[in-house]
Amino acid sequence: MQPVEIYTTQICGFCHAAKKLLTRKGVSFSEIDVGRHPEKRAEMTQRANGGRTVPQIFIAGKHVGGCDDLYDLERRGKLDGLLAG
């Protein structure tokens, strides 16, 4: 399984939805809470090519986007392949 990183905040419904999908699929992930660690927001924005909203999700170091993008990958049957590598 490829490493998954997700930048979040505690009050973000989209963050909770993305984590729920990953958890339902049995995927472990590293969570970086930019609410608790605001110094990580600049890192997130740079890695996400200017993306400032949360969540920002990375699989194997590759930016896949936010919650809607993650669910779109799942709907199109491409998420499992990315996670498997």
SVG drawing of the C-alpha trace seen along z (x, -y; Angstrom):
<svg xmlns="http://www.w3.org/2000/svg" viewBox="-19 -29 26 32">
<polyline fill="none" stroke="black" stroke-width="0.4" points="0.0,0.0 1.3,-3.4 1.7,-6.0 -1.1,-8.5 -0.9,-12.0 -3.8,-14.2 -3.7,-17.9 -6.8,-18.6 -8.4,-20.8 -10.6,-19.4 -13.7,-21.4 -13.7,-20.5 -16.5,-18.2 -14.8,-17.4 -11.7,-16.3 -13.9,-14.0 -15.5,-12.6 -12.1,-11.9 -10.8,-10.2 -14.0,-8.1 -13.5,-6.9 -9.9,-6.0 -10.7,-4.3 -13.6,-2.3 -11.1,-1.1 -8.7,0.0 -6.1,-2.6 -3.8,-4.0 -2.8,-7.6 -0.7,-10.3 -2.7,-13.3 -1.3,-16.8 -3.6,-19.1 -2.9,-22.6 -5.3,-24.1 -3.1,-22.8 0.2,-23.3 -0.4,-26.5 3.3,-26.5 2.4,-23.4 -0.1,-25.4 2.6,-26.9 4.1,-23.5 0.6,-22.2 0.0,-25.1 3.4,-24.6 3.0,-20.8 -0.6,-21.2 0.4,-23.7 -1.3,-26.6 -4.2,-24.7 -5.2,-26.5 -8.3,-24.6 -8.4,-21.4 -8.2,-18.5 -5.3,-18.2 -4.5,-14.6 -1.3,-12.9 -0.8,-9.3 2.8,-8.2 3.9,-11.8 1.6,-12.7 -1.0,-15.4 -4.5,-13.9 -6.5,-16.9 -9.2,-17.3 -12.2,-15.3 -14.2,-15.6 -11.2,-14.5 -10.7,-11.5 -14.3,-10.4 -14.1,-10.9 -11.1,-8.6 -13.2,-6.0 -16.2,-6.4 -14.1,-5.9 -12.4,-2.8 -8.9,-4.4 -8.3,-4.9 -7.4,-1.3 -4.8,-1.3 -3.2,-4.4 -3.2,-3.0 -1.7,0.3 1.0,-1.5"/>
</svg>
